[in-house]
Amino acid sequence: MTVALESFISEILVSLVSEDSSRFLSNQTKEMKQKLLQAGYSHLKIQYLAYEGTKRMKNEDLREFILDDGDNLAFAETSKLREFVTDNLPGDLAFDVTAEDIVFVDLLKSTRNLCAHHSQKAARTLSGMHKKHFHDSKVNNLSVCKTLVQKEDITVKSLGDYLKTQDRIEYICSYLRDMVFLWIR
């Protein structure tokens, strides 16, 4: 489910940026200017770099540009997805990535990483540690935290029991369905 969700997120973002790429390309120009200046380049012409809005990129070129030659956009932190949506999509195309969505996707990724890689970092995330947003009492009171975060240590051996407890699998499927439908309107 996690890999499918990452693919879905990538595809929807590519599709929405392709629909109106002006904000995305303008943001990329701004980031490029900042990186050039931070790298110590101080040529006077840097300030004149701009996206004029007249050139429309072909969808396959735009896709490659957005995905940076990868298969999916990989956000190390799901909060970066919210930033991407806010910074790169026009308001009428943007969708709301809630705090609960961010925690849900982080927990879903942690479940996958624990299962696939035996990641101790993922185990700590599922136990309500590691991620900075778990240190916020408002986040800990979200239903997604109350349902998916387990206070006891989780291991690969106990992952099956973790998923069976409190109908977590049904909750994950239901939450995922509802979140995706809200995003695609």
VENVEN-V251158 format. One record per residue. N is the residue number from 1. SS is DSSP state (~ for helix, > for strand, _ for the rest). OMEGA is omega in degrees with one decimal (none if undefined). D_LAST is the distance of its C-alpha to the last C-alpha in Angstrom with 2 decimals. Layout:
n:N ss:SS omega:OMEGA d_last:D_LAST
n:N ss:SS omega:OMEGA d_last:D_LAST
//
This chain:
n:1 ss:_ omega:-176.2 d_last:20.51
n:2 ss:~ omega:179.6 d_last:20.87
n:3 ss:~ omega:177.0 d_last:21.63
n:4 ss:~ omega:178.2 d_last:18.77
n:5 ss:~ omega:178.2 d_last:16.39
n:6 ss:~ omega:177.3 d_last:18.22
n:7 ss:~ omega:178.6 d_last:17.94
n:8 ss:~ omega:179.9 d_last:14.19
n:9 ss:~ omega:179.3 d_last:13.93
n:10 ss:~ omega:-177.6 d_last:16.48
n:11 ss:~ omega:-179.5 d_last:14.97
n:12 ss:~ omega:179.0 d_last:11.54
n:13 ss:~ omega:177.4 d_last:13.71
n:14 ss:~ omega:-180.0 d_last:16.16
n:15 ss:~ omega:-177.9 d_last:13.79
n:16 ss:~ omega:177.2 d_last:12.36
n:17 ss:~ omega:178.9 d_last:15.97
n:18 ss:~ omega:-179.8 d_last:17.29
n:19 ss:~ omega:176.7 d_last:15.32
n:20 ss:_ omega:-173.2 d_last:17.14
n:21 ss:_ omega:-173.9 d_last:19.70
n:22 ss:~ omega:-178.5 d_last:21.83
n:23 ss:~ omega:178.7 d_last:20.78
n:24 ss:~ omega:-178.1 d_last:20.95
n:25 ss:~ omega:176.4 d_last:24.36
n:26 ss:~ omega:178.7 d_last:25.62
n:27 ss:~ omega:178.0 d_last:24.84
n:28 ss:~ omega:177.5 d_last:26.60
n:29 ss:~ omega:179.5 d_last:29.58
n:30 ss:~ omega:179.1 d_last:29.79
n:31 ss:~ omega:179.8 d_last:29.78
n:32 ss:~ omega:177.9 d_last:32.40
n:33 ss:~ omega:-179.2 d_last:34.61
n:34 ss:~ omega:-179.3 d_last:34.47
n:35 ss:~ omega:176.9 d_last:35.36
n:36 ss:~ omega:179.3 d_last:38.20
n:37 ss:~ omega:178.6 d_last:39.59
n:38 ss:~ omega:179.6 d_last:39.31
n:39 ss:_ omega:176.2 d_last:41.13
n:40 ss:_ omega:176.1 d_last:44.00
n:41 ss:_ omega:-176.9 d_last:43.62
n:42 ss:_ omega:-180.0 d_last:44.73
n:43 ss:_ omega:-177.4 d_last:45.22
n:44 ss:~ omega:-176.3 d_last:44.90
n:45 ss:~ omega:179.0 d_last:42.66
n:46 ss:~ omega:-177.7 d_last:39.78
n:47 ss:~ omega:-178.3 d_last:38.81
n:48 ss:~ omega:174.5 d_last:38.43
n:49 ss:_ omega:-179.8 d_last:35.81
n:50 ss:_ omega:171.0 d_last:32.69
n:51 ss:_ omega:-174.2 d_last:29.78
n:52 ss:_ omega:179.5 d_last:30.50
n:53 ss:_ omega:-177.9 d_last:27.22
n:54 ss:_ omega:-178.1 d_last:29.19
n:55 ss:_ omega:176.1 d_last:28.83
n:56 ss:_ omega:179.3 d_last:25.76
n:57 ss:_ omega:173.7 d_last:25.75
n:58 ss:_ omega:-176.4 d_last:25.39
n:59 ss:~ omega:-179.1 d_last:22.26
n:60 ss:~ omega:176.0 d_last:24.53
n:61 ss:~ omega:179.0 d_last:26.34
n:62 ss:~ omega:178.0 d_last:23.28
n:63 ss:~ omega:179.2 d_last:21.99
n:64 ss:~ omega:179.9 d_last:25.45
n:65 ss:~ omega:-179.0 d_last:25.52
n:66 ss:~ omega:-176.3 d_last:22.25
n:67 ss:~ omega:177.4 d_last:23.14
n:68 ss:_ omega:178.9 d_last:26.75
n:69 ss:_ omega:177.8 d_last:28.21
n:70 ss:_ omega:178.7 d_last:26.55
n:71 ss:_ omega:-177.3 d_last:24.35
n:72 ss:_ omega:168.5 d_last:21.66
n:73 ss:_ omega:-179.5 d_last:21.01
n:74 ss:_ omega:178.1 d_last:22.85
n:75 ss:_ omega:179.6 d_last:22.36
n:76 ss:_ omega:175.8 d_last:25.44
n:77 ss:_ omega:-177.8 d_last:23.81
n:78 ss:_ omega:176.6 d_last:20.10
n:79 ss:~ omega:176.7 d_last:20.58
n:80 ss:~ omega:174.5 d_last:21.12
n:81 ss:~ omega:177.9 d_last:17.50
n:82 ss:~ omega:178.6 d_last:16.64
n:83 ss:~ omega:179.9 d_last:19.45
n:84 ss:~ omega:-179.7 d_last:18.31
n:85 ss:~ omega:-178.1 d_last:14.85
n:86 ss:~ omega:-174.5 d_last:16.77
n:87 ss:~ omega:-167.6 d_last:19.66
n:88 ss:~ omega:179.8 d_last:18.33
n:89 ss:_ omega:173.8 d_last:15.09
n:90 ss:_ omega:-175.5 d_last:15.33
n:91 ss:_ omega:-177.4 d_last:13.82
n:92 ss:_ omega:178.4 d_last:11.43
n:93 ss:_ omega:-176.2 d_last:9.98
n:94 ss:_ omega:174.6 d_last:10.42
n:95 ss:_ omega:-175.2 d_last:8.40
n:96 ss:_ omega:173.0 d_last:10.57
n:97 ss:_ omega:-174.0 d_last:12.85
n:98 ss:_ omega:175.5 d_last:14.87
n:99 ss:~ omega:179.3 d_last:18.52
n:100 ss:~ omega:175.9 d_last:17.94
n:101 ss:~ omega:-178.7 d_last:15.53
n:102 ss:~ omega:179.7 d_last:18.35
n:103 ss:~ omega:-179.6 d_last:20.99
n:104 ss:~ omega:-177.9 d_last:19.26
n:105 ss:~ omega:177.0 d_last:18.90
n:106 ss:~ omega:179.1 d_last:22.45
n:107 ss:~ omega:177.6 d_last:23.81
n:108 ss:~ omega:177.4 d_last:22.25
n:109 ss:~ omega:179.2 d_last:23.82
n:110 ss:~ omega:177.2 d_last:27.02
n:111 ss:~ omega:178.5 d_last:27.21
n:112 ss:~ omega:-177.2 d_last:27.05
n:113 ss:~ omega:176.1 d_last:29.55
n:114 ss:~ omega:-178.9 d_last:31.91
n:115 ss:~ omega:-174.0 d_last:31.93
n:116 ss:~ omega:-172.0 d_last:32.21
n:117 ss:~ omega:-176.5 d_last:34.39
n:118 ss:_ omega:-175.2 d_last:35.97
n:119 ss:_ omega:177.1 d_last:34.74
n:120 ss:~ omega:176.2 d_last:36.42
n:121 ss:~ omega:177.6 d_last:33.99
n:122 ss:~ omega:178.1 d_last:31.15
n:123 ss:~ omega:178.3 d_last:33.38
n:124 ss:~ omega:178.0 d_last:33.92
n:125 ss:~ omega:179.0 d_last:30.18
n:126 ss:~ omega:177.1 d_last:29.69
n:127 ss:_ omega:176.5 d_last:32.66
n:128 ss:_ omega:177.3 d_last:31.05
n:129 ss:_ omega:174.5 d_last:33.12
n:130 ss:_ omega:-176.5 d_last:32.78
n:131 ss:_ omega:-175.9 d_last:29.43
n:132 ss:~ omega:-178.1 d_last:30.11
n:133 ss:~ omega:176.8 d_last:27.18
n:134 ss:~ omega:178.6 d_last:28.98
n:135 ss:~ omega:178.6 d_last:31.76
n:136 ss:_ omega:-176.5 d_last:29.69
n:137 ss:~ omega:178.1 d_last:30.26
n:138 ss:~ omega:179.2 d_last:26.88
n:139 ss:~ omega:-178.3 d_last:25.22
n:140 ss:~ omega:178.2 d_last:27.69
n:141 ss:_ omega:176.8 d_last:26.77
n:142 ss:_ omega:-178.2 d_last:23.09
n:143 ss:~ omega:-179.9 d_last:22.59
n:144 ss:~ omega:177.3 d_last:21.62
n:145 ss:~ omega:-179.3 d_last:25.03
n:146 ss:~ omega:-178.2 d_last:26.88
n:147 ss:~ omega:-170.5 d_last:25.69
n:148 ss:~ omega:179.8 d_last:25.76
n:149 ss:_ omega:178.9 d_last:28.51
n:150 ss:_ omega:-175.9 d_last:31.97
n:151 ss:_ omega:178.2 d_last:34.92
n:152 ss:_ omega:178.2 d_last:37.36
n:153 ss:_ omega:179.9 d_last:37.68
n:154 ss:_ omega:175.7 d_last:35.67
n:155 ss:_ omega:177.4 d_last:37.20
n:156 ss:_ omega:-179.6 d_last:36.31
n:157 ss:_ omega:-178.4 d_last:38.65
n:158 ss:_ omega:-177.6 d_last:36.93
n:159 ss:~ omega:178.7 d_last:33.33
n:160 ss:~ omega:177.9 d_last:33.32
n:161 ss:~ omega:177.9 d_last:34.61
n:162 ss:~ omega:-177.2 d_last:32.08
n:163 ss:~ omega:-179.4 d_last:29.15
n:164 ss:~ omega:-176.6 d_last:30.83
n:165 ss:~ omega:176.4 d_last:31.55
n:166 ss:~ omega:178.7 d_last:29.38
n:167 ss:~ omega:-176.3 d_last:27.10
n:168 ss:~ omega:-178.7 d_last:25.44
n:169 ss:~ omega:178.7 d_last:24.30
n:170 ss:~ omega:178.8 d_last:22.47
n:171 ss:~ omega:-179.4 d_last:20.97
n:172 ss:~ omega:-179.2 d_last:19.83
n:173 ss:~ omega:180.0 d_last:18.22
n:174 ss:~ omega:-179.2 d_last:16.50
n:175 ss:~ omega:179.9 d_last:15.29
n:176 ss:~ omega:178.3 d_last:14.12
n:177 ss:~ omega:-177.8 d_last:12.12
n:178 ss:~ omega:-179.6 d_last:10.47
n:179 ss:~ omega:-178.6 d_last:9.93
n:180 ss:~ omega:178.9 d_last:8.45
n:181 ss:~ omega:176.6 d_last:5.87
n:182 ss:~ omega:-178.8 d_last:5.06
n:183 ss:~ omega:-177.4 d_last:5.55
n:184 ss:~ omega:178.9 d_last:3.82
n:185 ss:_ omega:none d_last:0.00
//
